[in-house]
Amino acid sequence: MSDLAIRPARAHWPTMAARCLRLSLRGVDALIIALLLPVILMLVFVFLFGGAIQTGTAYVTYVLPAVLVLCAGYGASLTAVGLSQDIKDGIIDRFRSMDVGGPAIMAGHVLASTARNVLSLVLVFGAAFAIGFRPSAGLAGWLLAAGLLLAFVVAMSWLSAAVGLLARSPEAAGGFGFLMLFLPYMSSGFVPIETMPEAIRGFATHQPVTPIIDSVRGLMLGQSVGTRPMVALAWCAGILVVSVALSGVLFARRTAR
């Protein structure tokens, strides 16, 4: 019997995460794109469009939180592709035959996604500092901003896992990444909401990434953020609870014999 099969269920989580990370390292080209794409987007916006957009502050300071959220959302969306590929290749059935539970398999993908996203966020921060970003946040502000970004990554990774279980092919699951790239553009991330047409302004104000972006921006600049972090955490918690429950149902259906 495989050693994996006789391990306690809680020990499968780090094992599955380590497997997903090893798979990421094998796809070096895809990993490089996932890590560098947010940096490239930030440079494009700052140097090509920043001079034409008035935000009342240096544009790199204004746009960085949006790029961080975009980075986190896109990186998390890769979970859908990885999980869908495992189903297509029959890997899930093999793990199930070794009595590895669905929560461990899905959590492995989520943990690996979180690790990849942390690395990508660090790269984005490094690039922002190199081109002039100068925050004024205290320790508490940095910790809360990091906690919000981490909560968003985890919530979106679980949502992506549900999408991967719902999609019938890795290609279809990959479409979720385009949605995650699109959503931050219709928020306060790249231009002030008040400059948008009225029909779009309502959606931009009440969608989940806007309070996250506003909170991270305010925290990094040492500004008062009011209740926006609580609203952001409520969005993340709601997405997480729904996604975990939905993932459990979809996994049971996809692996039923």
C-alpha positions, 0 to 999 in steps of 0.5 A: 500500500502506498505511504500516501494512503496510510497517512492521516487525513490532515497530513495529506494537505501539505503533501498535495500542496507540495505536489502542486508547487512542484508542478508549477516549477515544471511549467517554468514558462507559465510560472514566469508569465504568472509572476511577471504579468502583473509587473508588466501591467503596472509598468505599462499603466504607470509609464504609458497612461499615468501622465494622462490620469489625474488622481491627486497623487503619484500614479504608481501610488494610486494604481499599485493596490489595483495591480496587487488585487489583479495579481492576486485574482489572476494567480488564484484563477490558475487553480481552476486550470490545475484542478481541471487538468487533474480531473482530465488526466485521471489524477483525482481518481488515483488519489481517491483510490489511495483514500486521499479526500477531496478537501485535501486535494482541493486545499493542496491546490489552494495552498500552492496558489497562495504560495505562488501569489505571495511571491508574485505580490513581493515582485510587484512591491519590489518593482513599485519601490524601484519606480518611486512608490513610497508608502507611509504606513505603520506596522499595523497598516502593513499587517492589515493590508497584507491580511486583506490581500491574503484573505482575497487570495484564499477566497478567490483560490477556493472560488477558482477551485469550484470553477475548475470542478465545474468546467469540463476542460482546462481550456474552459477553466482558463477563461476564469482568468480573463474574468479576474483580469477584467474585474479590477478595471471596473473598480476604483483601481485604475481611475477614480469612480466618479470619473466613470459613466453613471451606469458603470459607477454603481457596479464599480462602487458595490463590487467586491474588489473596490473595498479591498483596493480602497482599503489597501491604498488607504492603509499603505498611505497611512490614511483613515479607511473607516469601515472599508476593511470590514466590508472587504473582509465580509466580501472575502468571507462570503466568497470563501464560505460559498466557494468551499461549500460549492467545491465540496458538492461539485467534487462529490459529483465529479468523482462519484462512481 
